């Protein structure tokens, strides 16, 4: 499996001609989009993507053996060949996307583009001396394309030299964010995901919550719980809640559009909280040699109501799962998701529906009178649903029918709990004996 990672390196020296380089590149992309759109009928007849690209380049670039149909070379003289090819590829993608959407309405080509130039190695990007924090970029100064030296942030370069010296970086892309310029490097790694059978797997079941950032439990297929962890970042969460309170009070007195700066700050805090949560989950799974990290498949639809809707809107559940998936794959750990229905509402011991504590919503009471943490009970149910699904899949139809007769609850994915996994294991042991 190929895992792709990217990292942004900040450019320290900002007073250089990035703006003119970006402008001429975007003008080239828009010109090519309009020109190639006129000739799209003949380009669309070429099924091979490489041949289509070569045909598009012959339409706009004149050589000794080819006379271009469009005057791209006159409008953009001395543009580096690799940058021209990058612009052609971007234009072809825009036209193809526009034509594909014909079934949903009349296609409209974009009037502007936010494309950023790619600095291909040796022809547009050159690294500095080994161990230095400098690089050379070929930029447009308004008259000609010249080489300019740029300084890169030392801490970013140290991180790349320490953690990514084993992988080859791709051609960097220029990115502008928060009024700063960055070079984005992409790395590819070849990893092998674990192939352990379900009966021998050790999993990390994760319940993502709003009060607890995550509750994790390490489980084996027989139901043994080896470790548990409550992942909380109270300082970050308190800071985020404080900012949301400021936004709420400000919106009562003023227009909502006036607090955009506070909202951006809250989003950055929330993103940082998601990064810390994902890293903590993967570290906990790696610490106990887990083969799979199991999440709930969370889908929230409809309008959110109530006084806590701001906190729910800021719940970055998908972002945490996405970051966990990338980090886990780099370590060879698989990711799986199970049905989220009733994982928190049903007690893990099979006693039925739980009753939440009105004063502390994280605690619940089972029908047996037992008090337990609701998120931890949900983590047990998540892990149990994964093992029930994976162990039933390879069973022949005869054994599956017998199991359904003995433990009918395991066939209902929306209501099976940890206790059903234990009953299923007893039945499978008797059948095997």
Secondary structure, 3 states (H helix, E strand, C coil): CEEEEEEEEEECCCCCCHHHHHHHHHHHHHHHHHHHHHCHHHHHCCCCHHHHHHHHHHHHCCECCECCCCCHHHHCCCCCHHHHHHHHHHHHHHHHHHHHHHHHCCCCCCCCCCCCCEECECCCEEECCCCCCEEEEEEECCCCEEEEEEEECHHHHHHHHHHCCCCCECCEEEEEECCEEEEEEEEEEECCCCCCCHHHCEEEEEEECCCCCEEEEEEECCCCEEEEEEECCHHHHHHHHHHHHHHHHHHHHCCHHHHHHHHHHHHHHHHHHHHHHHHHHHHHHHHCCCCEEEEEECCCCCCCCCCCHHHHHCCCHHHHHHHHHHHHHHCCCEEEEEECCCCCCECCCCCCECEECCCCCCEEECCCCCEEEHHHHHHHHHHHHHHHHHHHHCCCHHHHHHHHHHCHHHHCCCCCCHHHHHHHHHHHHHHHC
